[in-house]
Amino acid sequence: MFVTLTTQEASKALGIDRHLMPILRKKGMLLGIKTGKGWRYSEKELEEFWEEYKGEDISNVEQIELTSTLHRKKQLIKGQE
């Protein structure tokens, strides 16, 4: 069995505003599962997100856009090596 968190719980664990969670999902930076009226996030997914984006600024929409773009570019460069 695995532990899942609500959007509010997950955003609190990450230390961000809960309104940023859908943006992170839409950018493909964080995966969640829609369950009825809300979304659920596994602890494992949050830990992987934390490891992948530690040191990055995800405090607002503009920073998420920038971080997402830079991360995609890094992945492309890694794939070419």
N, C-alpha and C positions, 0 to 999 in steps of 0.2 A: 504494500500500500504506500502511496506517496501523499505528501501534504500539498494542498493547494491554498492559495490566498485570493481574497477578493481584490478588486482594483484598489480599494482604499488601503487594505493591508499591504499590498505589493508596493504601492507608491510610498507608503510610510517606511517600509523596509529599505527602499532605494533612496529615501530622503528627498523625494521630488513631489511636486504638486500632482494630485490625482488626474487633473485635466490633461497632463502631458502623456498619460498612459496610452490613449488611443493614437496619438501621433507616433509614439515609438512602435506601436503595432503596425500602423499603416506604412511606416518606413521599413518594416521587416527587421527592426532592431531587437524586438522582443516579441515572443510568441505567447499567445493566450488562447483560451478555449471559451467560446460563447456558451453560456449555460443559462437558458431562460432569459431573464432580464439583464443579467450581468456577465462579466468576464471573470475567468479564473486563471491564475498563473501558478505554475509549479515552483516549488522552492528551488529545484534543480535549474529550471530556466532562469530564475532570478540570479542564482549563483554564477551561471555561465555568462549572463549579460554583464554582471559585475566584473568578472574576470576580463571579458573582451573589451569593455569600455572604461575600465578603471583609468583614472587620470584625465578623462575627457569631461568637458563641460556639457551637461545635458539639462541645465537649469531653466531653459526657455526654448520656445519654438525655433528661434533663429539659430541658437547653438545646436539644437538637434539636427537642423537642416545641414549645417556646416559639418558636424561630426559624422553624419550619415554619408555625406559626399566624400569626405576624406577617407572614411573607412572603406567605402567601395573602391576608391582608387588604390588603397593599400592592398586590397584583396586582388585586384587586377595585376598589380606589379608582382605580387607573390606568385601568381599563376603563370607569369611570363618567365620566371627564373628557372 
